[in-house]
Amino acid sequence: MKIALAGQGAFGIRHLEALARIPDVEVISLTGGRPAGTEEVAKKWKIPHWTTNLAESLKQPGLDAVILASPTQIHAQQAEMCMRAGKHVLIEIPMADSLADSERIVRVQKETGLVAMAGHVRRFNPSHQWIHKRIKSGELKIQQMDVQTYFFRRTNMNAQGQPRSWTDHLLWHHACHTVDLFQYQTGELPTVAHAVQGPVHPELKIAMDMSIQLKVASGAILTLSLSFNNNGPLGSFFRYICDNGTYKAVYDDLVDGYDKPIDVSKVDVSTNGIELEDREFFAAIKDRREPNSSVRQVLDSMRTLDKLERDLARG
């Protein structure tokens, strides 16, 4: 299967690392924002074609699918370009930064019938898969998910310490992971959705702190704290408080409430969530089926984010 990647930044590299572990997949084109940086990444990963114009990648002979790890603000435009060109598309989270653009992507997917997947990697992390399997079997029931998503940011830099051409967002990017995961794990839509945020940064023009609360009909609640002001361990830390145990997940790793490690090595064919996400994308294309985390499936989480954004606007 011949793949094009759009985005030469930190998350594009994460996908290249994952793709290197998946057989029968070849990255034949790289689209980036900066010529020098794009060429450098293409040479390092032996990608034969690179460009700063996605339309050129879409014209490469034999291209089957595209992974979009580009700036959020152009996801909807690029996703539609890919599908109109007859290419399957995996859009990194979030698939868009508005409900209208998210609905637009879903409409184009329905029109074209192509595989269109959103990169909600938490669905694929072995730690969260382990929990999900036990929820489905009836062994666990969530009482509360308590989640902390913390970074320290004063300038617009990516995870590799390079300048971003776009601005990250606590709601439409980082909260999107957890809102979707909560709805996926409970299998329910929120009956209560509330958010508050702290001061807006004078230069970045985004809120640097945010608190979100969700509740579903069964009674399970989500308490989510997000910050770009946390000067300490960075990342997302998930605590599942269940009727039959407490578990803490950090990306692909899982421990119980007393920090005893839980072996998740047999949950799936890999212990790398990004690789498992990519494998699901390719499997859905080959099997001609809807993938887990399809744009249709995650649209409900975008609707919740839209409700939260309107809640924030009301103050």
N, C-alpha and C positions, 0 to 999 in steps of 0.2 A: 504494500500500500504506500503510495507516494503522498507525502505530507508537506504542507507549507506552514511555517510559523511566522506570525506577525508579533513583533515585540522582542527586542534584544536585551531587555532589562533583567532585573533580578528574577522575576517569575518566568520569563522566557527561558532563562538558563535552567531553572528548576525543571521545566518540561524537557529540555534537551537532555538533562541528566536522566530523567525517567525514560525517555524514548530510547536511550542507548541500551536499556535493559529489556526492551520489548522486541522479539524477533519479527522479521518480515515487515518492518516499517522503515521507510527511508525518508529523511527530511531533504527535500530537493530545492527548497527556496526559503530565504529568510527576508522578511520585510522589517525594517527598523526606522526609527525616527532620525537618527544621526548617522550620516554616511560613514564616518571613520569608525564609530563604535559598531555599526552593523557589519562592516567589512571585517573588523577584528574578530567578532564572534563567529562569523561565517567561516573564516579561515581556521580558527581554533577547532571548530566542530566539523570541519570538512564538508560544509554545505556548498554545493557547486554553484548556486545562484543566489545573489543578494541584491536588494533594491530598497529604495525608500518609498516605493509606489506599490501598494497592494495589487493594483490592476495588473502589473507586470508579473507578479507571482501567480495570479490566477490564470495567466496565459501559458504557464509552463506545461509542456507535453506530459500527459498521463497523470496530472494532478488529481487526486481523489478527495482530499479533505484539507481543512485549514484549522489550526489552533490559534485563537486570538488571545494574546497576552499583551495587548496594546493598551493605551490609556482608556480608562472607562468611558470618557466622553465621546469616543468614536466607536464604541462597541456596536451600537445599533446600526450605524451606517455601514461599518465593515461587515457585520453579520449578514445584512441584506445583500451587499455586494457579492459575498461568497455564495449565498444560496441562489441568487439570480444568475450566477455563473455556473450553477449546477454542482457546487461543491458542498459536501457535508461540513458542518462547522461546530467546533467546541469553543465556547466563549468563556473566558476566565471570569470568575466572580468579581463584581456583579455583572450580569449580562447587560445592564444599562443603569443609569442613575436617575431614572424616572419611570413611573408606571406606564406612561404613554409610549415611551420607546420600547419597554418590555413587551407591551401588547403588540406593538408593531412587529417585533421579532417573531412572536408566536403566530401572527397572521401570515407572515411570509413563509414560515415553516409549514403551515397548513396548506398554503398554495403550492409549494414546491414538493412537499412530501419527503424532503431530505431529513437526515438525522441532524438535529440541532440540540446541543447539550450545553448546559451551564456548568461551570467548573466549581460546583459546591463540594469541595474536597472533604468536608467533614462527614459527608455521607459515606465516604470511602476509607477514611482513616480506620485501621484495624481496631483501635480503641473504641471508637463510636459504633463500629460494626458489631463488636462483641456485646455492647449494651443493647443494640437494636435487635439482635437475634434473641436475646433473653426477654425483651419486651414482647416480641412477636409470639414467643412460646408461652407467655403468661407467667414466667418466672419472676419478672420484675415489673413494677409499676412506678412511674415517676411521680414523686410528690413535689419536688422542686429541682430545677436546674439553676445553679448559682454559677455565673460565668464572669470572669474578669478578662478583658482584652486591653492590654497595657503596652504603650510605647512611650518613648521620649523623643519629642520632635520640636525643633526650633527653626529649622530651615526645610525647604522642599527637596529632600534627598531620598533616594530609594534605599533598599536594604543593602546594596553594594556600595553605598556612600557616593553615588553619582547623582547629579542634578536631575530632577524630574521635569518633564515638559507639561505636567498636569498636577493637580492638587488632590491628594487622598482625602477620604471622607469617612468619619466615624459611622454615620448612619448607613449610607448606601453601599459601603464596602465592608467595613469590619462588623457592623451589626448584622449585615446580611447573612454572614456565616451562621451566626447563632440563632437568629430568627428562623431561618430555614431548618436548621437542625432540630430546634425545639418542636416545630410543627411536624417534621418528619418522624421524630422519635415518639411523639404523643399520637400522631395520626389525626390531629384535630386542628381546627382553626381557632384563633384567639377570640374570646368573647369580651376580653378587656385588653386594651393596648394603650399604654401611656408612656410618655417620654418627657424628660426635662434635660436641658443642656446648660453648660457654663458659658463664660464669656467667649466671644469670638476673637480670634487672634487678629491683631491689627494688620499684619502683613499677609498671612496665609488665608485670611477671610473665612476661616472655618472654626466651629466650636471645638475646643480642645478637651472638653469633658462632657460626658453624656451618661444618663441613667435611663434604662428601659425596663418596664414591667409588662409582662403578658400573663394572661390566664386563659385556660381552655375550659370547656364545659365540664370535663371530668374532675376539675379542681386543681390540676397541676399548674404550677406557676413557674415563670422564668424571671429571674433577677439578673440583669445584665449591666455591668459597669464597664465603661470604656473611657480611656484617657490617652492623650498624647503628652501628658504632663508627668507620667510616672517614671521617676529616676531610679530604676531597679530592674529586676528580671523582666524581660520583654516577651510578649507573646500572648496567647489565649490559654486560660486555665479553666477547665470545666469540672464542676462538682455535681454529680448526680446523686441527689438524696432520694432514695427509693424506699418502697415498703419492705424490701428484703435486702437491704445493704446500701452502703454508700461507696461511690467510686469517683476517682479523680482521673481525668484524662488530660494529657498535654500532647497535642498532635497525635502521633502514632503510638504513644505509650499510655499504659493504664495501671493504676494501683487502686487498692481498696481504701477505705476510710482511715486505715492505720498505716498507710504508705507501703503496704506489702505488694510487691509487683505481681501483676497478673500476666500470664503468658498468652500473648495474642499472635504468636508466630504461626499458628495453624488456622487463623481466621480466614485467610485468603492466600493467594499465590505469591504475595509479596507483603512486606511490612511497610511499604512506602505508599502513602495515600495518593500522592500525585501520580505515581505509576499506575495504581489501581484505577484512578479516575480516567487516565488515558487508555488503559486496557478496555474499560467499559465502553468508551467511545468507539474504538476500533471494532470491538465485538458486536456492537449494535449495528454498525455499518455492514459488517459481513453477514450478520444474521437477518438484516433488514427488519429490525424491530426498534421500538422506542427504548432509549436508554434510561437507566436510573439517572435522575437529575436532568431530565429533558427540560427544555425551556417551558413546555406546557406544565410540567409538574411543579416547577419552582415559581411559576407566576403568582401563586398564592402568597409566597413570602414577599414578593415585590408589592403586592396589594397591602400587606401589613406594613411594610416600610413607608408606603405612601400615606397610610393612616397616621403613622407616627410622625411623619414630616408635617402633616397638617396639624397634629397635636402640638408640635414644637412652634409652629407659626402662630398658634393662638396664645403662646406664652404660658 
